[in-house]
Amino acid sequence: VSTVALQRRMLVSLEINNKDPAYDWFLAWMSHHTANVSATGSKLRSAAPWFRSHQLSVQTALQQRQNGSSSVFFKLVAGPGIHWLRYRGAWMQVKRERETRSQQLMSGVPWETVTLTALSRDREIFPRLLSEARDMAMRGQEGKLVIHTPWSIEWKPFGQPRRKRPLKSVVLDDGIAEKVEADVKAFLGRRKWYEDRGIPYRRGYLLHGPPGSGKSSFIQALAGSLSYDICLLNLAERGLADDKLIHLLSNTPERSFVLIEDVDAAFNKRVQTTADGYQSSVTFSGFLNALDGVASGEERVVFLTTNHPERLDPALIRPGRVDLAVLLDDASPNQARRLFVQFYGTEDGSSEGWEKLDETELNRLAAEFAEVVEREIKLGRRISMAALQGLFIRSSAAEAVKGVRTLFVQREP
Ligand SMILES: Nc1ncnc2c1ncn2[C@@H]1O[C@H](COP(=O)(O)OP(=O)(O)OP(=O)(O)O)[C@@H](O)[C@H]1O
């Protein structure tokens, strides 16, 4: 055995491509262990002793504090080239390479790979390192809702992960939230049932109703409560064509719900295509194909929302595409009462400078408030939950009871 071959046999390599999420996890893990330099350059913390590198590149990060102040950090990350690091007592070589000649076809991002090489006897450090890197990435998002939007043909997290909204804070009419939640949970627990019968493992929901009734808020809160992400898709977005849409829908990140808002606005009628001067380049039939084309064994949960369900083509809302449709309506007296109690019955409410309500007073005002709402509804007038929220934010409980009547609008039933 030649020396080179012997060396080769004694080494083990792992290649990670930037198509794979592990690539970002690993780089984030590595940069976490390298030097931090403050914006003024004054506080250079030396790199971890076990890290040897001469080809660092800079990543700028903004740290926002709770009190609103912020500072900018430059983080030194391992740039393209060769680096050495010691992990759990074993040395390994990290080679980061960028393919300069070709780029990812649609997104224009260059291909990159990192190759980790260690001694064969240390091979078990790779899975350990990767799972540590993954856990670190996940911890950063723990308790948060991640919203992804299309970035060319890929999904990328949009903005910072948001704080999860408690499901109970979205007040729907009796039984609606529970019904949708139970349906989603039942679906997510039945993968095998679908597989055994060869049925595509997908489920579609349509939430319809007037603006400000909580459609988006509810879907986001539900996703958060199940530790799912949201993939937010705007069908009317320029440049989104049928082939891209199919690709996007069949390549959603794991554990994510697809949310397509105002689905009526993209195609009011089946005939509306680019040829008719409509801006969207997604065709209605392309959209149906994209919804249907779920790869076998893959899970897909799609939520559609609309203010105008009557404008939707029956082909879109047939079972298989929309399996459960629910109406989220303007405020009912009961919803109004519950939202009132939620606002004025909490510690936060009373600390805003409003009078502190004891429970009897709170319930009395809430009942009075619900009565006003009921009377107005009987007169054919309506108010959205969003309008009630706005009123509660700017008024005390007693002012809200007095002022709510003026906010009702005449709306088609
Ligand atoms: N049922 C509800 N319970 C609690 N808050 C609500 C409810 N409905 C609306 N809101 C509040 O109103 C605002 C708008 O709600 P949201 O965007 O979810 O409404 P929507 O039905 O999706 O509206 P649109 O049809 O215009 O997209 C949010 O700040 C939300 O907190």
The ligand as an SDF file (V2000), in Angstrom:
LIG
                    3D

 31 33  0  0  0  0  0  0  0  0999 V2000
  -60.6960   36.9430   15.8500 N   0  0  0  0  0  0  0  0  0  0  0  0
  -59.7380   37.7600   16.2910 C   0  0  0  0  0  0  0  0  0  0  0  0
  -59.2740   37.6680   17.5520 N   0  0  0  0  0  0  0  0  0  0  0  0
  -58.3040   38.4970   17.9850 C   0  0  0  0  0  0  0  0  0  0  0  0
  -57.7350   39.4580   17.2220 N   0  0  0  0  0  0  0  0  0  0  0  0
  -58.1550   39.5850   15.9550 C   0  0  0  0  0  0  0  0  0  0  0  0
  -59.1810   38.7450   15.4400 C   0  0  0  0  0  0  0  0  0  0  0  0
  -59.4000   39.0990   14.1730 N   0  0  0  0  0  0  0  0  0  0  0  0
  -58.5620   40.0990   13.8860 C   0  0  0  0  0  0  0  0  0  0  0  0
  -57.8160   40.4040   14.9550 N   0  0  0  0  0  0  0  0  0  0  0  0
  -56.7540   41.4280   14.9870 C   0  0  0  0  0  0  0  0  0  0  0  0
  -56.9110   42.2610   13.8660 O   0  0  0  0  0  0  0  0  0  0  0  0
  -55.7160   42.4060   13.1120 C   0  0  0  0  0  0  0  0  0  0  0  0
  -55.9300   41.9090   11.6810 C   0  0  0  0  0  0  0  0  0  0  0  0
  -56.2140   40.5170   11.7020 O   0  0  0  0  0  0  0  0  0  0  0  0
  -55.8780   39.5180   10.5200 P   0  0  0  0  0  0  0  0  0  0  0  0
  -54.8430   40.1030    9.6100 O   0  0  0  0  0  0  0  0  0  0  0  0
  -55.6210   38.1990   11.1090 O   0  0  0  0  0  0  0  0  0  0  0  0
  -57.2530   39.5150    9.7430 O   0  0  0  0  0  0  0  0  0  0  0  0
  -57.6130   38.8120    8.3580 P   0  0  0  0  0  0  0  0  0  0  0  0
  -58.9510   38.1950    8.5390 O   0  0  0  0  0  0  0  0  0  0  0  0
  -56.5290   37.9500    7.8920 O   0  0  0  0  0  0  0  0  0  0  0  0
  -57.7560   40.0870    7.4270 O   0  0  0  0  0  0  0  0  0  0  0  0
  -57.6290   40.2020    5.8140 P   0  0  0  0  0  0  0  0  0  0  0  0
  -58.7640   39.4590    5.2150 O   0  0  0  0  0  0  0  0  0  0  0  0
  -57.7000   41.6770    5.6030 O   0  0  0  0  0  0  0  0  0  0  0  0
  -56.2740   39.6260    5.4690 O   0  0  0  0  0  0  0  0  0  0  0  0
  -54.6580   41.6230   13.8550 C   0  0  0  0  0  0  0  0  0  0  0  0
  -53.8600   42.5550   14.5530 O   0  0  0  0  0  0  0  0  0  0  0  0
  -55.4010   40.7480   14.8350 C   0  0  0  0  0  0  0  0  0  0  0  0
  -54.7330   40.7100   16.0720 O   0  0  0  0  0  0  0  0  0  0  0  0
  1  2  1  0
  2  3  1  0
  2  7  2  0
  3  4  2  0
  4  5  1  0
  5  6  2  0
  6  7  1  0
  6 10  1  0
  7  8  1  0
  8  9  2  0
  9 10  1  0
 10 11  1  0
 11 12  1  0
 11 30  1  0
 12 13  1  0
 13 14  1  0
 13 28  1  0
 14 15  1  0
 15 16  1  0
 16 17  2  0
 16 18  1  0
 16 19  1  0
 19 20  1  0
 20 21  2  0
 20 22  1  0
 20 23  1  0
 23 24  1  0
 24 25  2  0
 24 26  1  0
 24 27  1  0
 28 29  1  0
 28 30  1  0
 30 31  1  0
M  END
$$$$
